[in-house]
Amino acid sequence: MYLTDTWKDYEVIDTGNGEKLERWGNIILRRPDPQTIWPFADPDAWQKADAIYHRSERGGGDWEFRRRFPDRWTIRYRDLTFYVRPTGFKHTGLFPEQAANWDWMREKIEASGRDDVRVLNLFGYTGGATLACAQSGAHVTHVDAAKGMVQWAKENRTLSDIPETRFRFIVEDALKFTEREIRRGNRYDGILMDPPSYGRGPSGEVWKLENELFHLIDTAAKALSDHPLFFLVNSYTTGFQASVLRNIIERCILPSHGGVVDAQELCLPVSTGGVLPCGASGRWECD
């Protein structure tokens, strides 16, 4: 597994009964997590939650706030700083487990010894991976169809005090943008993507990851440079095993670039014991 165990400002305190209890800085949140099907290890700890997300049978849900705290606050990971806040769909604007992938990409960029590394981050969300790569010297093109998420990423860039010249922020459909970059002849030394499980396009068309993932990866692979460093795919889709990502990456990248493929479950340690499963990641790197 890829285990993210180096956070100081974030902690999974306990898990169980379909929920997780987390510390974000000095604020404790209680959120649903369908994979935690075991009992609480420390029932008393759950009473310390500052806010609880309650799912609705109609979809979505609402936060119950037990004390006043800022609408948003900051947490740090290494030399990066991020805004976090409870959103309407239980998320906070950051996926802490992804720090294992941030560190991996930073290692590849720094070990290359290059000062011209170009990275493409598709479905870039609020920019955790974008900032990590840029902090290690890469120029990052950050693409997300949600204008609000791109704005959030820009604010995180400002917090981390990384030069604007290392970024290009694009509000657009990830696949359409990638196809256009290929036609333009633009290529990237590192590509990563974190596609959603389900969504709707601007005309109401349904987007399901199982129907689109192979084409998405196959297309993005064509945007790799002649001497690429890495390719990363994340999946939070229930039922998608890490081996699915491995198989697709092997078919789409190995024939043209060689290299090494690995895919593992992505996990966070739990302070009361065990680990919290958080999806899967597939990684390709050059020899």
C-alpha positions as CSV (number, residue, x, y, z in Angstrom):
1,M,0.0,0.0,0.0
2,Y,0.9,3.7,-0.4
3,L,0.7,4.9,3.2
4,T,0.7,8.6,4.0
5,D,2.1,8.8,7.6
6,T,4.0,12.1,7.7
7,W,1.3,14.7,8.4
8,K,1.5,16.8,11.5
9,D,-1.5,19.1,11.0
10,Y,-3.8,16.2,10.0
11,E,-4.7,13.0,11.8
12,V,-7.3,10.2,11.5
13,I,-8.2,9.8,15.2
14,D,-10.6,6.9,14.9
15,T,-12.8,5.1,12.4
16,G,-15.9,2.8,12.6
17,N,-19.6,2.4,12.1
18,G,-19.4,4.0,8.6
19,E,-17.6,7.1,9.8
20,K,-14.2,8.7,10.3
21,L,-13.0,11.1,13.0
22,E,-10.3,13.5,11.8
23,R,-8.2,16.4,13.2
24,W,-7.6,19.2,10.7
25,G,-5.3,21.5,12.6
26,N,-7.1,22.1,15.9
27,I,-10.6,21.4,14.5
28,I,-12.1,17.9,14.7
29,L,-14.6,16.8,12.0
30,R,-16.8,13.7,11.9
31,R,-17.6,12.5,8.4
32,P,-19.2,9.4,6.7
33,D,-17.0,6.7,5.2
34,P,-18.8,3.6,3.9
35,Q,-15.7,1.4,4.2
36,T,-15.3,1.6,7.9
37,I,-17.6,-1.3,8.7
38,W,-16.1,-2.1,12.2
39,P,-17.0,-0.6,15.6
40,F,-15.4,2.5,17.1
41,A,-12.1,1.7,18.8
42,D,-12.5,4.8,21.2
43,P,-16.2,5.7,21.5
44,D,-15.5,8.6,23.9
45,A,-13.3,10.4,21.3
46,W,-16.3,10.9,19.0
47,Q,-17.9,13.2,21.5
48,K,-15.1,15.8,20.8
49,A,-16.2,16.4,17.2
50,D,-16.5,20.2,16.4
51,A,-18.7,19.4,13.4
52,I,-20.6,16.4,12.1
53,Y,-21.7,15.7,8.5
54,H,-25.1,14.0,8.3
55,R,-26.1,12.3,5.1
56,S,-29.5,12.9,3.6
57,E,-31.6,10.0,2.2
58,R,-32.3,12.3,-0.8
59,G,-28.5,12.7,-1.5
60,G,-26.0,15.1,-0.1
61,G,-26.3,16.1,3.5
62,D,-25.7,18.9,6.0
63,W,-23.1,19.9,8.6
64,E,-24.0,20.1,12.3
65,F,-21.6,22.6,13.9
66,R,-21.1,22.1,17.6
67,R,-18.9,25.1,18.2
68,R,-18.0,28.3,16.3
69,F,-14.8,28.2,14.2
70,P,-13.6,30.0,11.1
71,D,-15.4,29.5,7.8
72,R,-12.0,28.3,6.5
73,W,-8.6,27.8,8.1
74,T,-5.1,26.7,7.1
75,I,-3.1,23.5,7.6
76,R,0.5,22.8,6.5
77,Y,2.2,19.8,4.9
78,R,6.0,20.2,4.7
79,D,6.5,23.5,2.9
80,L,2.9,23.7,1.6
81,T,0.0,25.6,3.1
82,F,-3.7,25.0,2.2
83,Y,-7.1,26.4,3.0
84,V,-9.6,23.9,4.2
85,R,-13.3,24.3,5.0
86,P,-16.4,22.0,5.3
87,T,-18.3,21.9,2.0
88,G,-21.8,20.9,1.2
89,F,-20.8,17.5,-0.1
90,K,-18.8,16.5,3.1
91,H,-15.4,17.3,1.6
92,T,-12.9,19.9,3.0
93,G,-11.0,20.9,-0.2
94,L,-8.1,18.5,0.5
95,F,-7.4,14.8,0.3
96,P,-4.6,14.2,2.9
97,E,-3.9,10.7,1.7
98,Q,-2.6,12.2,-1.6
99,A,0.5,13.5,0.2
100,A,2.1,10.1,-0.5
101,N,1.8,10.8,-4.2
102,W,2.9,14.4,-3.8
103,D,6.1,13.2,-2.2
104,W,6.6,10.6,-4.9
105,M,6.2,13.2,-7.7
106,R,8.5,15.7,-5.9
107,E,11.2,13.0,-5.6
108,K,11.0,12.3,-9.4
109,I,11.2,16.0,-10.3
110,E,14.1,16.8,-7.9
111,A,16.0,13.6,-8.8
112,S,15.9,14.5,-12.5
113,G,18.1,17.5,-11.9
114,R,16.2,19.4,-14.6
115,D,14.9,22.9,-14.4
116,D,12.5,22.5,-17.4
117,V,10.1,19.9,-16.1
118,R,6.5,20.4,-17.3
119,V,3.6,18.8,-15.5
120,L,-0.1,18.5,-16.4
121,N,-2.6,18.1,-13.6
122,L,-6.0,17.0,-14.9
123,F,-9.0,17.3,-12.6
124,G,-6.7,19.4,-10.4
125,Y,-9.3,20.3,-7.7
126,T,-7.8,22.8,-5.2
127,G,-4.2,22.2,-6.2
128,G,-2.5,20.0,-3.7
129,A,-0.5,18.1,-6.3
130,T,-0.1,21.2,-8.4
131,L,1.6,23.0,-5.5
132,A,3.7,20.0,-4.6
133,C,5.2,19.7,-8.1
134,A,5.7,23.5,-8.5
135,Q,7.4,23.7,-5.1
136,S,10.0,21.2,-6.5
137,G,10.6,23.4,-9.5
138,A,8.2,22.2,-12.1
139,H,6.0,24.3,-14.3
140,V,2.4,23.0,-13.8
141,T,-0.6,23.3,-16.0
142,H,-3.6,22.9,-13.7
143,V,-6.9,22.0,-15.3
144,D,-10.4,21.7,-13.7
145,A,-13.8,22.3,-15.1
146,A,-15.0,24.0,-11.8
147,K,-14.1,27.7,-11.7
148,G,-14.5,27.7,-7.9
149,M,-11.9,24.9,-7.5
150,V,-9.4,26.7,-9.7
151,Q,-9.9,29.8,-7.7
152,W,-9.3,27.9,-4.5
153,A,-6.1,26.4,-6.0
154,K,-4.9,29.9,-6.8
155,E,-5.5,31.0,-3.2
156,N,-3.5,28.0,-2.0
157,R,-0.7,29.0,-4.3
158,T,-0.6,32.4,-2.7
159,L,-0.6,30.8,0.8
160,S,2.4,28.7,-0.1
161,D,4.2,31.7,-1.7
162,I,5.2,29.9,-4.9
163,P,5.9,32.2,-7.9
164,E,3.0,32.6,-10.3
165,T,5.4,32.0,-13.2
166,R,5.4,28.3,-12.3
167,F,1.6,27.9,-13.0
168,R,-1.0,27.9,-15.7
169,F,-4.5,27.6,-14.4
170,I,-7.2,26.5,-16.9
171,V,-11.0,26.2,-16.4
172,E,-12.0,23.6,-18.9
173,D,-13.0,20.0,-19.5
174,A,-9.9,17.8,-18.9
175,L,-10.3,15.6,-21.9
176,K,-11.0,18.3,-24.4
177,F,-8.1,20.4,-23.1
178,T,-5.7,17.4,-23.4
179,E,-6.9,16.7,-27.0
180,R,-6.2,20.3,-27.9
181,E,-2.8,20.2,-26.3
182,I,-1.9,17.1,-28.4
183,R,-3.0,18.9,-31.6
184,R,-0.9,21.9,-30.6
185,G,2.2,19.7,-30.1
186,N,2.4,20.6,-26.3
187,R,4.0,17.8,-24.3
188,Y,4.5,17.1,-20.6
189,D,7.2,15.3,-18.5
190,G,4.7,14.4,-15.8
191,I,0.9,13.9,-16.0
192,L,-1.5,13.1,-13.2
193,M,-5.2,12.8,-13.0
194,D,-7.9,12.4,-10.4
195,P,-11.1,11.9,-12.3
196,P,-14.5,11.7,-10.6
197,S,-16.5,8.5,-10.5
198,Y,-19.6,10.2,-11.9
199,G,-20.6,13.5,-13.3
200,R,-22.7,15.4,-15.8
201,G,-21.4,17.5,-18.7
202,P,-22.6,21.0,-19.6
203,S,-25.4,19.6,-21.8
204,G,-26.5,17.1,-19.2
205,E,-24.6,14.1,-20.6
206,V,-23.7,11.5,-18.0
207,W,-20.0,10.8,-17.4
208,K,-19.1,7.5,-15.7
209,L,-15.5,6.6,-14.9
210,E,-15.8,3.0,-15.9
211,N,-16.9,4.0,-19.4
212,E,-14.3,6.8,-19.8
213,L,-11.1,5.9,-17.9
214,F,-9.3,3.9,-20.6
215,H,-9.9,6.5,-23.3
216,L,-8.9,9.3,-20.8
217,I,-5.6,7.6,-19.9
218,D,-4.8,6.5,-23.5
219,T,-5.4,10.1,-24.7
220,A,-3.3,11.7,-21.9
221,A,-0.5,9.3,-22.5
222,K,-0.1,10.8,-26.0
223,A,0.7,14.1,-24.3
224,L,3.8,12.7,-22.6
225,S,7.2,14.1,-23.8
226,D,9.9,12.1,-25.4
227,H,11.6,11.7,-22.0
228,P,8.9,11.7,-19.4
229,L,9.3,11.3,-15.7
230,F,6.0,10.0,-14.3
231,F,2.3,9.3,-14.9
232,L,-0.2,9.0,-12.1
233,V,-3.8,8.0,-12.0
234,N,-6.0,8.2,-8.8
235,S,-9.3,6.5,-8.4
236,Y,-11.9,6.7,-5.6
237,T,-14.5,4.7,-7.5
238,T,-15.9,1.8,-5.3
239,G,-15.1,-1.5,-6.8
240,F,-12.1,-0.3,-8.9
241,Q,-9.1,-2.4,-7.8
242,A,-5.5,-1.1,-8.1
243,S,-4.9,-3.8,-10.7
244,V,-7.4,-2.1,-13.0
245,L,-5.2,1.0,-13.0
246,R,-2.1,-1.1,-13.5
247,N,-3.6,-2.9,-16.5
248,I,-4.7,0.3,-18.2
249,I,-1.4,2.1,-17.6
250,E,0.6,-0.9,-18.9
251,R,-1.4,-1.0,-22.1
252,C,-1.3,2.8,-22.7
253,I,2.3,3.7,-21.7
254,L,4.7,0.8,-21.7
255,P,4.7,0.1,-25.5
256,S,5.9,3.6,-26.3
257,H,7.9,4.6,-23.2
258,G,8.9,1.4,-21.4
259,G,9.5,2.1,-17.7
260,V,7.9,0.6,-14.5
261,V,4.3,0.4,-13.4
262,D,3.0,0.0,-9.9
263,A,-0.5,0.3,-8.4
264,Q,-1.5,0.1,-4.8
265,E,-4.2,0.9,-2.3
266,L,-3.8,4.4,-0.9
267,C,-4.2,4.5,2.9
268,L,-3.9,6.7,6.0
269,P,-2.9,5.5,9.5
270,V,-5.5,5.6,12.2
271,S,-4.3,6.7,15.7
272,T,-6.3,4.0,17.4
273,G,-4.9,1.3,15.2
274,G,-5.1,0.0,11.6
275,V,-5.4,2.0,8.4
276,L,-8.1,3.8,6.6
277,P,-8.4,2.7,2.9
278,C,-8.7,5.8,0.6
279,G,-8.9,4.5,-2.9
280,A,-6.1,3.4,-5.3
281,S,-3.3,5.0,-7.2
282,G,-1.5,3.7,-10.3
283,R,2.0,5.0,-11.0
284,W,4.3,4.9,-14.0
285,E,7.9,6.1,-13.9
286,C,10.8,6.0,-16.3
287,D,13.5,3.4,-16.0
